[in-house]
Amino acid sequence: MTMAPVLVAGGGPVGVITALALAQRDIPVRVFEAADVVNDAPRASTLHPATLEMLASVGLLDEVIARGLVARTFQFWDRPTRSVVAEFDHDILKNDTTCPFVVQCEQHKIANMAIERLRAFKHAEFNFGTPVTAITPADDHVEITVTANGKAQKISGSYLVGADGGRSTVRKALDIPFEGYTWPERFLVLTTLFDFASEHGVAYRAYFSDPDEWTNLFKVAGDDGNGRWRAVFPTLPGQTDEEVLNEAATEARLQKFFPKKGTYEIVHRNIYKVHQRVAARFRHGRVFLAGDSAHVNNPIGGLGLNGGIHDAMHLSGSLSSVLHGERPASDLDTYDAVRRPMNIEYVQQQTIANKKRLEEKDPASRQANFDQLRRTAADPVAHRAFLMRTSLLESVRKQKAAA
Ligand SMILES: Cc1cc2nc3c(=O)[nH]c(=O)nc-3n(C[C@H](O)[C@H](O)[C@H](O)COP(=O)(O)OP(=O)(O)OC[C@H]3O[C@@H](n4cnc5c(N)ncnc54)[C@H](O)[C@@H]3O)c2cc1C
C-alpha cells in the first residue's frame, strides 16, 4: 500500500526544508505555497553553527556557503563613540562543532535551493500559487482545501505541517492563540553598497548600542555575489512609511550613523512590524506548526529562521520515524514538548535581551554591559560559553541529552 503524503502549507524556508528532509527519508510530501514565486525581500540571512550542522545533514551546506558569506567573527560597538566594545570569534568552538562560523545567506536563496532539490524526488511535489484555505482534521488523516487556478480542491494526507508564516492560516483555523506582544516601534532595513568593512573595520555582523538609536549592520552576498550591507534601525512609534522611507530621511539616517562624503547608494528600503509571540500549542492532532507560524521574534541576534529550521529538522525526524514504524506515534508528542520551551528559552529570551542591551539608556547600565562584554570576550571559557548559547549549539546539545 502506498503511503499517504505529508502535506505542507507554506513553501518558505521552513516548509521546504521540512519537506526536503521528509522526502530524503522516502516520505511522500506535497507542498502548497500561496505565492507564485519565492519572496526575495530582505529578511533573515544569519545561519548559526547549530543550523549549519542541520543544513549539512540535508546536503545544503556547501551551496549555502558558496552562495553566502562566511562570517567567523561578530562585534559589539558603542555607536556614539564609533568604537568596538568587544569582538567574538566562532573559531573558539572548533572542538564543539564542524561549523565554527556563521554563514550569512539570504533566506530566498535557501528556499530556492531547497525547492530545486525537492523537485528531484518523484514522491515530492511543490506547488506555487496554491493557498491553503481550510483544514479538516480527522483521527486517521487530515484534509485541506487549496485553491489552484481559481478552483477549490480538497487534498488528503497523513499529517499537515503549517509552515505558512506569522499570519498562519493553519494556526488561525485551529484557533491556537499566538501569545505575546508587538513592539510599538517598527524596524527599518536599508540595504547599501557602501563597504563598512574596508572603510570602518566593521565585521560582517555587528551590533551598535546607542541610547538614542541602536543599529544592526551585516553584510550579505547579494544575488550578484558582489556584496551589500543591511543596516537595521528602530523607528519612532507612529511614524508613517513616507516619513521613514523617503530619500532624504534614509540618507540622513545613514549619514548620522557613519558620516561620509557624497551620498550612500541605497538599493533597498523596507520597514516592518516586530513581534515576540509563541503559539500556545505547536500541535493539534495531526497538524503541526513550524517556523514563523509557531513563533516570531525581533531579528536582533538573527535567531528567528534558525529556530524555524530547528523545528523543521525535529518534526521531519519524528514524522518520518513514526511513519516508517521505527518509533511509536507518541514520539510526535516530543515536538511540542521540546520545541516550544526551546524557542522561549533560547530565541525569545535572547532576542529580547539583545534588544534591551542595544537600546539601554541608563549610562551606568550601558557601561556595565560593555564591561561584561569585554570580560566575556577576554576570557576563553566565558567566550566559548557565550557563543555556545548565541549559536544555539547549547540548545541542540541540551535537546539531544534529554532525548
Ligand atoms: C519583513 C521581515 C523581515 C525579517 N527580517 C529578519 C531578519 O533580519 N533576521 C531574522 O532572523 N529574521 C527576520 N525575519 C524573520 C524571518 O524572515 C522568518 O523567521 C522566516 O521567514 C521564517 O520562515 P518560514 O518559512 O517559517 O516563514 P515565511 O518565510 O514567512 O514563509 C511562509 C510561507 O507561507 C506562505 N503562505 C502564507 N499563507 C499561506 C497559505 N494560506 N497557504 C499556503 N502558503 C501560505 C507564504 O507565502 C510564505 O512563502 C523577518 C521577517 C519579516 C516578515
The ligand as an SDF file (V2000), in Angstrom:
LIG
                    3D

 53 58  0  0  0  0  0  0  0  0999 V2000
    9.9280   41.8370    6.7750 C   0  0  0  0  0  0  0  0  0  0  0  0
   10.6280   40.7760    7.5600 C   0  0  0  0  0  0  0  0  0  0  0  0
   11.9810   40.9330    7.8630 C   0  0  0  0  0  0  0  0  0  0  0  0
   12.6400   39.9490    8.5840 C   0  0  0  0  0  0  0  0  0  0  0  0
   13.9600   40.1420    8.8740 N   0  0  0  0  0  0  0  0  0  0  0  0
   14.6030   39.1980    9.5690 C   0  0  0  0  0  0  0  0  0  0  0  0
   15.9640   39.3370    9.8720 C   0  0  0  0  0  0  0  0  0  0  0  0
   16.6060   40.3320    9.5300 O   0  0  0  0  0  0  0  0  0  0  0  0
   16.5700   38.3550   10.6040 N   0  0  0  0  0  0  0  0  0  0  0  0
   15.8760   37.2410   11.0390 C   0  0  0  0  0  0  0  0  0  0  0  0
   16.4450   36.3630   11.7030 O   0  0  0  0  0  0  0  0  0  0  0  0
   14.5840   37.0940   10.7510 N   0  0  0  0  0  0  0  0  0  0  0  0
   13.9460   38.0380   10.0300 C   0  0  0  0  0  0  0  0  0  0  0  0
   12.6410   37.8730    9.7550 N   0  0  0  0  0  0  0  0  0  0  0  0
   12.0110   36.6180   10.1500 C   0  0  0  0  0  0  0  0  0  0  0  0
   12.3260   35.5280    9.1460 C   0  0  0  0  0  0  0  0  0  0  0  0
   12.1490   36.0540    7.8520 O   0  0  0  0  0  0  0  0  0  0  0  0
   11.4080   34.3500    9.4210 C   0  0  0  0  0  0  0  0  0  0  0  0
   11.7930   33.8030   10.6760 O   0  0  0  0  0  0  0  0  0  0  0  0
   11.4370   33.2900    8.3460 C   0  0  0  0  0  0  0  0  0  0  0  0
   10.9420   33.7930    7.1360 O   0  0  0  0  0  0  0  0  0  0  0  0
   10.6060   32.0920    8.7780 C   0  0  0  0  0  0  0  0  0  0  0  0
   10.4330   31.2210    7.7030 O   0  0  0  0  0  0  0  0  0  0  0  0
    9.0470   30.4830    7.4980 P   0  0  0  0  0  0  0  0  0  0  0  0
    9.2930   29.5540    6.3500 O   0  0  0  0  0  0  0  0  0  0  0  0
    8.5660   29.9500    8.7850 O   0  0  0  0  0  0  0  0  0  0  0  0
    8.0090   31.6170    7.1220 O   0  0  0  0  0  0  0  0  0  0  0  0
    7.9180   32.5070    5.8050 P   0  0  0  0  0  0  0  0  0  0  0  0
    9.2690   32.7850    5.2670 O   0  0  0  0  0  0  0  0  0  0  0  0
    7.0540   33.6610    6.1650 O   0  0  0  0  0  0  0  0  0  0  0  0
    7.2020   31.5660    4.7770 O   0  0  0  0  0  0  0  0  0  0  0  0
    5.8360   31.2710    4.8850 C   0  0  0  0  0  0  0  0  0  0  0  0
    5.3270   30.9680    3.5040 C   0  0  0  0  0  0  0  0  0  0  0  0
    3.9750   30.5520    3.5930 O   0  0  0  0  0  0  0  0  0  0  0  0
    3.2500   31.1370    2.5270 C   0  0  0  0  0  0  0  0  0  0  0  0
    1.8320   31.1750    2.9270 N   0  0  0  0  0  0  0  0  0  0  0  0
    1.2140   32.0470    3.7490 C   0  0  0  0  0  0  0  0  0  0  0  0
   -0.0750   31.7080    3.8950 N   0  0  0  0  0  0  0  0  0  0  0  0
   -0.2760   30.5920    3.1560 C   0  0  0  0  0  0  0  0  0  0  0  0
   -1.3870   29.7480    2.9150 C   0  0  0  0  0  0  0  0  0  0  0  0
   -2.5770   30.0140    3.4750 N   0  0  0  0  0  0  0  0  0  0  0  0
   -1.2270   28.6880    2.1020 N   0  0  0  0  0  0  0  0  0  0  0  0
   -0.0280   28.4080    1.5300 C   0  0  0  0  0  0  0  0  0  0  0  0
    1.0550   29.1790    1.7060 N   0  0  0  0  0  0  0  0  0  0  0  0
    0.9420   30.2400    2.5340 C   0  0  0  0  0  0  0  0  0  0  0  0
    3.8870   32.4870    2.3190 C   0  0  0  0  0  0  0  0  0  0  0  0
    3.6510   32.9720    1.0170 O   0  0  0  0  0  0  0  0  0  0  0  0
    5.3530   32.1760    2.5790 C   0  0  0  0  0  0  0  0  0  0  0  0
    6.0380   31.8330    1.3950 O   0  0  0  0  0  0  0  0  0  0  0  0
   11.9540   38.8200    9.0390 C   0  0  0  0  0  0  0  0  0  0  0  0
   10.6040   38.6770    8.7470 C   0  0  0  0  0  0  0  0  0  0  0  0
    9.9370   39.6390    8.0230 C   0  0  0  0  0  0  0  0  0  0  0  0
    8.4750   39.4710    7.7380 C   0  0  0  0  0  0  0  0  0  0  0  0
  1  2  1  0
  2  3  1  0
  2 52  2  0
  3  4  2  0
  4  5  1  0
  4 50  1  0
  5  6  2  0
  6  7  1  0
  6 13  1  0
  7  8  2  0
  7  9  1  0
  9 10  1  0
 10 11  2  0
 10 12  1  0
 12 13  2  0
 13 14  1  0
 14 15  1  0
 14 50  1  0
 15 16  1  0
 16 17  1  0
 16 18  1  0
 18 19  1  0
 18 20  1  0
 20 21  1  0
 20 22  1  0
 22 23  1  0
 23 24  1  0
 24 25  2  0
 24 26  1  0
 24 27  1  0
 27 28  1  0
 28 29  2  0
 28 30  1  0
 28 31  1  0
 31 32  1  0
 32 33  1  0
 33 34  1  0
 33 48  1  0
 34 35  1  0
 35 36  1  0
 35 46  1  0
 36 37  1  0
 36 45  1  0
 37 38  2  0
 38 39  1  0
 39 40  1  0
 39 45  2  0
 40 41  1  0
 40 42  2  0
 42 43  1  0
 43 44  2  0
 44 45  1  0
 46 47  1  0
 46 48  1  0
 48 49  1  0
 50 51  2  0
 51 52  1  0
 52 53  1  0
M  END
$$$$
